Amino acid sequence: MLNNYPRYASLLLALGLAACSTTTGTSSQRVEGTYAFGKPPPPAAPVEKSRVAPVTAQPIQGKKGPDNVAHIVYFDFDSYTVRPTDRSIVESHARWLRSNPQQSLVLQGHTDARGGIEYNLALGHKRAEAVRSSLQLLGVEPRRIEAVSYGKEQLADPGSSDAAHQRNRRVEFEYR
């Protein structure tokens, strides 16, 4: 069975990501981070689709973890579904973690600056958990992965443009 593992890894990742992709409402009805626990969302103006190109993760040299692989996974607006373009990043980290059983990983979930603190902490946690679930489906032991959320507290880009917001919606891989 272990000999067939790589063959089924992509299928398991796809199934796991599909299971984590449930959201309510539509992005045209919400602004990321506007919900507070126990309160209905305030009326909001429709959000236009962004014409900014999605952020692409770049490899980082000199960090713990796999070489020549990005240590950041980016997310779409108000979403905690790993984008298809970033699935190979998650797969590469899973392969590296399976071959380095002494290493552990902290997944740091982040959001953009818009919206409430509570909602953004929850969304950042959902993003980190989505990556954690994907790694587990790819054979990484759960005890080696921790998911934390910083919400909007540690922005990668303090700007208020669509491009800045896109750079902030991320999960960072921090090896320990």
C-alpha positions as CSV (number, residue, x, y, z in Angstrom):
1,M,0.0,0.0,0.0
2,L,2.8,2.4,0.8
3,N,4.2,1.9,-2.7
4,N,1.0,3.3,-4.2
5,Y,0.9,6.3,-1.8
6,P,2.4,8.9,-4.3
7,R,-0.1,7.8,-6.9
8,Y,-3.1,8.6,-4.6
9,A,-1.7,11.7,-2.9
10,S,-3.0,14.2,-5.4
11,L,-6.4,12.5,-5.4
12,L,-6.5,12.7,-1.6
13,L,-5.4,16.3,-1.6
14,A,-8.2,17.2,-4.1
15,L,-10.8,15.5,-2.1
16,G,-9.6,17.1,1.1
17,L,-9.5,20.6,-0.4
18,A,-13.0,20.1,-1.8
19,A,-14.3,19.2,1.7
20,C,-12.7,22.4,3.1
21,S,-14.2,24.7,0.5
22,T,-17.6,25.4,2.0
23,T,-18.5,29.0,2.5
24,T,-21.8,30.8,3.0
25,G,-23.0,33.8,1.0
26,T,-21.2,35.3,-2.0
27,S,-18.3,37.6,-2.1
28,S,-20.4,40.3,-3.7
29,Q,-22.5,40.4,-0.5
30,R,-19.6,40.5,2.0
31,V,-16.4,42.3,2.7
32,E,-13.7,40.1,4.2
33,G,-13.9,40.4,8.0
34,T,-17.3,42.1,8.4
35,Y,-19.1,39.4,10.5
36,A,-19.0,39.5,14.3
37,F,-19.9,36.5,16.3
38,G,-23.6,36.3,17.1
39,K,-24.5,39.4,15.0
40,P,-25.9,39.5,11.5
41,P,-23.6,41.2,8.9
42,P,-24.2,44.9,8.3
43,P,-25.6,45.9,4.9
44,A,-22.7,46.4,2.6
45,A,-22.2,47.8,-0.9
46,P,-21.5,45.1,-3.6
47,V,-17.8,44.4,-3.9
48,E,-16.5,44.5,-7.5
49,K,-14.4,41.7,-8.8
50,S,-10.7,42.7,-8.6
51,R,-8.8,43.2,-11.8
52,V,-5.5,42.7,-10.0
53,A,-3.6,39.6,-11.0
54,P,-3.5,37.0,-8.2
55,V,-0.3,36.9,-6.1
56,T,2.0,34.0,-7.0
57,A,4.1,32.5,-4.3
58,Q,7.9,32.6,-4.9
59,P,10.5,30.2,-3.5
60,I,12.5,31.4,-0.6
61,Q,16.2,30.4,-0.2
62,G,17.8,29.8,3.2
63,K,14.7,28.9,5.2
64,K,14.1,25.5,6.8
65,G,11.9,23.3,4.7
66,P,12.1,22.3,1.1
67,D,14.5,24.2,-1.2
68,N,13.1,26.1,-4.2
69,V,9.6,25.9,-2.9
70,A,7.5,28.9,-1.7
71,H,6.8,29.0,2.0
72,I,3.5,31.0,1.5
73,V,0.1,29.9,0.2
74,Y,-2.2,32.7,-0.9
75,F,-6.0,32.8,-0.7
76,D,-8.8,34.4,-2.7
77,F,-11.0,37.1,-1.2
78,D,-13.0,35.8,1.8
79,S,-11.9,32.2,1.1
80,Y,-10.1,29.5,3.0
81,T,-9.8,27.1,0.0
82,V,-6.3,26.4,-1.2
83,R,-6.1,27.7,-4.8
84,P,-5.3,25.1,-7.5
85,T,-2.2,27.0,-8.4
86,D,-0.8,26.6,-4.9
87,R,-1.6,22.9,-4.4
88,S,1.8,21.9,-5.7
89,I,3.4,24.0,-2.9
90,V,1.4,22.1,-0.3
91,E,2.4,18.8,-1.9
92,S,6.1,19.7,-1.9
93,H,6.0,20.6,1.8
94,A,4.2,17.3,2.5
95,R,6.9,15.3,0.7
96,W,9.6,17.2,2.5
97,L,7.9,16.7,5.9
98,R,7.5,12.9,5.3
99,S,11.2,12.6,4.5
100,N,12.2,14.8,7.5
101,P,10.3,13.2,10.4
102,Q,12.2,15.2,13.0
103,Q,10.8,18.6,11.8
104,S,7.6,20.2,12.9
105,L,5.7,23.0,11.3
106,V,3.6,26.0,12.4
107,L,1.1,27.3,9.8
108,Q,0.4,31.0,10.3
109,G,-3.0,32.2,8.9
110,H,-3.4,35.8,7.9
111,T,-6.1,38.1,6.4
112,D,-6.2,41.5,4.9
113,A,-6.8,44.6,7.0
114,R,-10.5,45.0,6.3
115,G,-13.2,43.9,8.8
116,G,-13.5,42.9,12.4
117,I,-10.9,41.4,14.6
118,E,-12.9,38.3,15.6
119,Y,-13.9,37.4,12.1
120,N,-10.4,37.8,10.7
121,L,-8.9,35.7,13.5
122,A,-11.5,33.0,12.6
123,L,-10.8,33.3,8.9
124,G,-7.0,33.1,9.4
125,H,-7.5,30.0,11.5
126,K,-9.7,28.4,8.8
127,R,-7.0,29.1,6.2
128,A,-4.2,27.6,8.4
129,E,-6.5,24.6,9.1
130,A,-7.2,24.1,5.4
131,V,-3.5,23.8,4.7
132,R,-3.0,21.6,7.8
133,S,-5.8,19.2,6.6
134,S,-4.3,19.0,3.2
135,L,-0.9,18.1,4.7
136,Q,-2.5,15.4,6.8
137,L,-4.2,13.9,3.8
138,L,-0.8,13.8,2.1
139,G,0.6,11.7,5.0
140,V,2.0,14.2,7.5
141,E,1.4,13.2,11.1
142,P,-1.1,15.7,12.8
143,R,1.1,16.0,15.9
144,R,3.8,17.7,13.8
145,I,1.6,20.5,12.5
146,E,0.2,23.5,14.5
147,A,-2.2,26.0,13.0
148,V,-2.4,29.5,14.4
149,S,-4.1,32.7,13.3
150,Y,-2.8,36.2,13.3
151,G,-5.9,37.6,11.5
152,K,-5.1,41.1,10.4
153,E,-2.4,41.8,13.0
154,Q,0.7,41.0,10.9
155,L,0.2,42.5,7.5
156,A,2.7,41.7,4.8
157,D,1.7,44.8,3.0
158,P,0.2,47.8,4.9
159,G,-1.3,49.3,1.8
160,S,-5.0,49.5,1.0
161,S,-5.0,48.6,-2.7
162,D,-6.4,45.3,-4.1
163,A,-2.8,44.1,-4.7
164,A,-1.9,44.8,-1.0
165,H,-5.0,43.0,0.2
166,Q,-4.1,40.0,-1.9
167,R,-0.6,39.8,-0.5
168,N,-2.0,39.8,3.0
169,R,-4.4,36.8,2.5
170,R,-2.0,34.0,3.2
171,V,-0.7,31.1,5.2
172,E,3.0,31.1,6.0
173,F,5.0,27.9,6.7
174,E,7.3,28.3,9.7
175,Y,9.5,25.2,10.4
176,R,10.7,24.5,14.0
